[in-house]
Amino acid sequence: MDDEYKNLSEEERLRAENEFIKMKLMLERGARFHQTGNEELPPEVEHKFLSNILEFEKKLDESKIITVFEKAGSPAHFRPAHEIPQEETEQAWISLKNHLANHNINVDAINPHIPAAELYRFVTEELFRFEINDFDMPDFTYNFIYEEFHPNDYSVCAEKLDYDLMNFIFTKHAFNTETGLEDNPGFLFNGKYFDDMEAFAEYLNAFKEKYDDIELEEFEIESGEIHDNSAFFTGRYLATATLGNEEAGEEVQKISWKGTVEAELIKAGEIIWHFKNIRIHGLPLY
């Protein structure tokens, strides 16, 4: 391959190597690569990114299987959950969480109302037995979310709002009905009623067509309440869109949208929720 690169400039050589690495990852690992927007990564940045993936995959292949307990140093000083008095559970969880963080293990919950006692029990009785690949890389951490093991209504609604809705609205990719929302019945969006997700997808994609790129810069859920078979969540977002293609010599105009988000959901089954009313303030989509 070196012979093939000898007549190329440094930038051309890096681009060729990058394409070779991507092809290797696609054939051997089933990797998929997508370019969003009109901006192309500098070849040296992309090369560093791809090289890190190759290094990660290599270490993964060479790693052995151990438990989270072993990765955490096999600590023997953490008491069983049932032996900890109620008034000591908060401090016990903080101590355990800090110990895990010192071993590059992060544990968190989407639902802020999960009690410290339950998180402590979850780690010591369940997560400690969970098997992982044992390997170390700079800045690499093992991350676990409580709801991945114990889904609950709060986490389902929060993920539905964040990943199924906001991240599909604020992207240039066409919105389709295979986003986890395909079974959602009629609902209101910014005061406009849609019979189903197919009608909403057609409406939203017409909006997306007006822009060359759309990105969700920030989104944070600020509150969420569950009452029997209904839920109400609020959040705050920042998104940007661009008009014009710089590579085509067009003038580029950048537009920002920001504001609050309100979503009302109704329960349709065990940990199944549907949107009933969605309002995204600051978005010119009515």
Number of C-alpha atoms within 10 A of each C-alpha: 8 7 7 9 14 10 10 13 10 13 12 13 17 19 18 17 17 20 14 13 17 20 16 14 18 13 11 9 11 9 11 10 9 5 8 13 16 14 11 10 10 11 18 14 11 15 19 12 12 18 14 13 15 16 12 15 14 11 16 14 11 10 14 11 10 15 16 24 19 15 20 16 11 11 12 7 7 13 11 11 20 9 8 14 10 11 9 11 20 14 12 18 21 13 14 19 18 14 16 21 16 11 14 16 18 16 17 14 16 18 18 12 8 13 14 18 20 14 22 25 17 16 22 18 13 13 19 16 14 13 14 15 17 16 16 13 10 5 6 11 13 15 11 15 14 20 17 11 11 10 14 16 18 21 20 17 27 21 14 21 23 16 13 16 17 18 16 18 20 19 19 20 15 15 23 17 17 11 14 13 18 13 14 17 13 17 20 17 18 15 12 13 14 16 12 16 21 18 13 21 17 14 15 17 16 13 14 19 12 12 16 16 22 22 19 19 14 11 18 14 18 11 12 19 14 15 9 8 12 16 21 20 20 20 19 16 19 17 19 17 21 18 16 16 16 12 11 8 8 10 10 13 13 12 12 15 16 18 14 18 22 19 21 21 21 19 19 12 9 8 13 13 21 23 24 20 19 22 19 22 16 14 15 9 14 10
